[in-house]
């Protein structure tokens, strides 16, 4: 089990280099992040985009692009389609969004005929390294599914479990997050969903994890909170994964940790045939680098089930 991003980088360094296909790669932070991953011996890359812009950006950052494959394509849709094709044919193990629209990028991935769609729901997995927590913390879903129903929450949970297992966790502890730890289906439906998913895991319908909920975030992450409340839980105070009830909760969770919590963060989209790096324009160069590292690590054992 890896406990920080340094250990994660060291772990994937043992697998040998993999390749990332980047659609519309002419973005300075992305090129710097890729260069850091290349220099660390973690990845090669195929850059699809405007070659003139790529060379201009590389020159301004004193970067050498000679070790990358470059496919010149100025048009966004065509660049996305080419990145998807390269990945679908097995020439890249991770796909990454560059300077293109999120909607266009996801449309290319989800294309039924020529995309990277599997049989799974797409969901976002955030990974945090906080100075105030004793190991990496995973959270889903802060970026893809707005108001997931019970079945979608089940899919999001299983996606997260499988990805975390790919990083070496044998049986991760999953906290189904709500505002309270007691079931209140009328006033707070998310508590009922959490309890159902917890029971499903207990009965083996959700596999390879210890799941408990509903848990408030203090119950999930603080042993002291559980002691004070008299709550006995196999997950509380030691959660590996937090599954949030909706995108609002996840978005606030993500941004509070990154802005006020002095926390390192990475993000990966799960559910396609390969891990997808879909970073925000506001993400730092380091966040993009860590997202690349996480996607490479997950790709080593990720199975999309179709």
C-alpha positions in Angstrom: 0.0 0.0 0.0 1.4 3.4 -1.0 1.1 6.2 1.6 2.2 9.2 -0.5 2.9 10.3 -4.0 6.6 9.8 -3.7 6.0 6.1 -3.0 3.5 6.0 -5.9 6.1 7.4 -8.3 8.7 4.9 -7.1 6.2 2.0 -7.5 5.3 2.8 -11.1 8.9 3.3 -12.0 9.3 -0.4 -11.7 6.7 -1.1 -14.4 8.7 0.5 -17.2 7.6 3.4 -19.4 4.1 3.7 -20.7 2.7 6.1 -23.3 0.3 8.9 -22.9 -1.7 10.4 -25.8 -2.4 14.1 -25.4 -5.2 15.8 -27.4 -4.4 19.4 -28.2 -1.1 19.3 -26.3 -0.1 22.9 -26.8 -0.4 23.9 -23.1 2.6 25.0 -21.1 1.7 23.4 -17.8 0.9 20.1 -19.4 4.1 20.0 -21.4 6.1 20.8 -18.2 4.2 18.0 -16.3 4.9 15.6 -19.1 8.5 16.6 -19.2 8.8 15.9 -15.4 7.2 12.5 -15.9 9.5 11.7 -18.9 12.6 12.8 -16.9 11.6 10.6 -14.0 11.5 7.6 -16.5 7.8 7.1 -16.1 6.3 7.8 -19.5 6.6 8.5 -23.2 4.1 10.7 -24.9 2.4 11.3 -28.2 1.5 14.9 -28.6 -1.4 15.7 -31.0 -1.8 19.4 -31.7 -0.4 22.5 -33.4 3.2 21.7 -33.9 4.2 25.4 -34.4 2.6 26.2 -31.0 4.1 23.2 -29.4 7.6 24.3 -30.5 7.0 27.9 -29.4 5.9 26.8 -25.9 8.8 24.3 -25.7 11.3 27.0 -26.7 9.9 29.4 -24.1 10.4 26.8 -21.3 13.7 25.5 -22.6 12.2 22.1 -23.3 13.4 19.5 -25.8 10.5 17.9 -27.7 12.7 15.5 -29.8 12.0 12.5 -27.5 8.2 12.8 -28.1 6.1 11.7 -31.1 4.3 14.8 -32.5 1.3 14.6 -34.7 0.5 17.9 -36.2 -3.2 18.7 -36.1 -4.7 22.2 -35.6 -8.3 21.2 -35.6 -9.7 20.2 -32.1 -12.1 17.5 -33.1 -9.6 15.8 -35.3 -6.9 16.0 -32.6 -9.2 14.4 -30.1 -10.2 11.6 -32.5 -6.5 10.9 -33.3 -5.7 10.7 -29.5 -8.6 8.3 -29.0 -7.7 6.2 -32.0 -4.1 5.8 -30.8 -5.2 4.8 -27.4 -8.0 2.5 -28.6 -5.5 0.6 -30.8 -3.2 0.1 -27.8 -0.4 2.4 -28.7 -1.0 4.5 -25.5 -2.1 3.3 -22.1 -3.4 6.7 -20.8 -5.2 9.5 -22.6 -5.0 13.1 -21.5 -7.0 16.3 -22.3 -4.9 19.2 -23.4 -6.1 22.6 -24.7 -9.4 21.4 -25.9 -13.0 21.6 -24.5 -14.0 19.2 -21.9 -17.3 18.5 -23.7 -15.5 17.7 -27.0 -12.9 15.6 -25.3 -15.5 13.5 -23.4 -17.6 13.2 -26.6 -14.6 11.6 -28.3 -14.1 9.2 -25.5 -17.7 8.2 -25.2 -18.3 7.8 -29.0 -20.1 4.4 -29.3 -18.4 3.4 -32.5 -14.9 4.8 -32.3 -14.4 5.9 -28.7 -13.0 4.4 -25.5 -16.3 3.6 -23.9 -16.5 0.4 -21.8 -19.4 -1.0 -19.8 -18.8 1.2 -16.8 -20.1 4.5 -15.7 -17.5 7.3 -16.0 -16.5 8.7 -12.6 -13.8 11.0 -11.2 -11.4 9.9 -8.6 -9.5 12.5 -6.6 -6.3 11.5 -4.7 -5.1 13.7 -1.8 -1.8 13.7 0.2 -2.6 15.8 3.2 -0.1 16.7 6.0 -3.0 16.2 8.4 -3.8 12.6 7.4 -1.7 9.5 7.8 -2.0 8.1 4.3 -3.3 9.0 0.8 -7.0 9.7 0.7 -9.2 9.0 -2.3 -12.6 10.7 -3.0 -15.3 10.2 -5.6 -17.1 11.9 -7.4 -16.3 15.6 -7.6 -16.4 16.2 -11.3 -18.5 13.8 -13.4 -21.8 12.7 -11.9 -24.0 15.6 -10.6 -26.6 13.8 -8.6 -26.0 10.1 -8.8 -28.8 7.7 -8.0 -28.3 4.5 -6.0 -27.2 2.5 -8.9 -24.8 5.2 -10.1 -23.4 5.5 -6.5 -22.8 1.7 -6.6 -20.9 2.0 -9.9 -18.9 5.0 -8.6 -17.9 3.0 -5.5 -16.8 0.0 -7.4 -14.8 2.1 -9.8 -13.0 3.7 -6.9 -12.4 0.3 -5.2 -10.9 -1.2 -8.3 -8.6 1.7 -9.0 -7.3 1.8 -5.5 -6.7 -1.9 -5.6 -4.6 -1.3 -8.7 -2.4 0.9 -6.5 -1.7 -2.0 -4.1 -4.6 -1.8 -1.6 -5.8 -5.3 -0.9 -9.1 -4.4 0.8 -9.6 -0.6 1.0 -11.8 1.0 3.6 -14.7 2.9 2.1 -16.7 5.6 3.9 -20.1 6.5 2.4 -20.3 10.2 3.3 -23.3 12.1 4.4 -23.8 14.9 7.0 -24.6 12.5 9.8 -24.0 8.9 10.8 -27.6 8.0 11.4 -30.0 6.9 8.7 -32.7 9.5 8.0 -34.3 8.5 4.7 -36.9 11.3 4.6 -34.9 14.3 5.6 -31.6 13.1 4.2 -31.9 10.4 1.5 -28.2 10.1 1.0 -28.0 8.4 4.4 -30.3 5.6 3.2 -28.3 5.1 0.0 -25.1 4.9 2.2 -26.7 2.3 4.4 -27.9 0.2 1.5 -24.4 0.2 -0.2 -22.8 -0.7 3.1 -25.1 -3.7 3.5 -24.5 -4.7 -0.1 -20.8 -4.8 0.6 -21.4 -6.8 3.7 -23.3 -9.3 1.6 -20.6 -9.5 -1.1 -22.5 -7.5 -3.8 -19.8 -4.9 -3.7 -16.5 -6.7 -3.7 -13.0 -6.3 -2.3 -13.6 -3.6 0.2 -14.8 -2.8 3.7 -17.7 -0.3 3.3 -19.5 1.5 6.1 -22.0 4.3 6.1 -23.5 6.7 6.5 -20.6 8.4 8.0 -20.1 12.2 8.5 -16.6 13.3 7.3 -15.3 13.6 10.9 -16.4 10.0 11.5 -14.6 8.9 8.3 -11.3 10.6 9.1 -11.0 11.0 12.9 -10.7 8.3 15.5 -11.4 10.9 18.2 -14.7 11.9 16.6 -15.9 8.2 16.8 -14.7 7.8 20.4 -16.7 11.0 21.4 -19.8 9.9 19.6 -19.5 6.3 20.8 -19.6 5.0 17.2 -18.1 1.6 16.5 -17.1 1.3 12.8 -14.5 -0.7 10.9 -13.8 2.3 8.6 -14.1 5.3 10.8 -10.9 7.2 11.4 -9.0 5.2 8.9 -10.9 5.6 5.6 -9.0 5.1 2.3 -11.9 6.2 0.1 -14.7 8.7 0.7 -17.7 8.4 -1.6 -19.6 11.7 -1.5 -23.4 11.9 -2.2 -23.3 14.5 -5.0 -21.1 16.8 -7.0 -21.6 19.8 -4.8 -20.2 17.9 -1.8 -17.3 16.6 -3.8 -16.5 19.9 -5.4 -16.3 21.7 -2.0 -14.3 18.7 -0.5 -11.8 19.0 -3.3 -11.3 22.7 -3.3 -11.2 23.2 0.4 -8.4 20.6 0.7 -6.4 22.0 -2.2 -6.8 25.7 -1.3 -6.9 25.8 2.5 -5.5 22.4 3.4 -2.0 22.6 1.9 -2.8 19.3 0.2 -1.2 17.7 -2.9 -3.9 16.5 -5.3 -4.3 14.3 -8.4 -7.4 13.5 -10.4 -8.3 10.6 -12.8 -11.4 9.7 -14.8 -12.3 6.0 -14.4 -14.7 3.8 -16.3 -13.2 4.1 -19.9 -11.0 1.4 -21.4 -8.0 3.3 -20.0 -7.5 5.9 -17.2 -8.2 9.5 -18.4 -6.4 12.6 -17.3 -8.8 15.5 -17.5 -7.3 18.3 -15.6 -8.8 21.7 -14.9 -7.2 24.9 -16.4 -6.9 26.0 -12.7 -4.9 23.0 -11.7 -1.2 23.6 -11.1 1.6 22.0 -13.1 2.3 19.8 -10.1 -1.4 18.7 -9.9 -1.2 17.7 -13.6 2.1 15.9 -13.0 0.6 13.9 -10.1 -2.5 13.1 -12.1 -0.3 11.7 -14.8 1.5 9.6 -12.2 -1.8 8.3 -10.7 -3.2 7.4 -14.1 0.0 5.5 -15.1 -0.2 3.6 -11.8 -3.9 2.7 -12.2 -3.3 1.7 -15.9 -1.0 -1.1 -14.7 -4.0 -3.2 -13.6 -7.0 -1.2 -14.6 -9.7 -3.3 -16.3 -12.7 -1.5 -17.8 -14.8 -4.6 -18.2 -15.4 -3.9 -21.9 
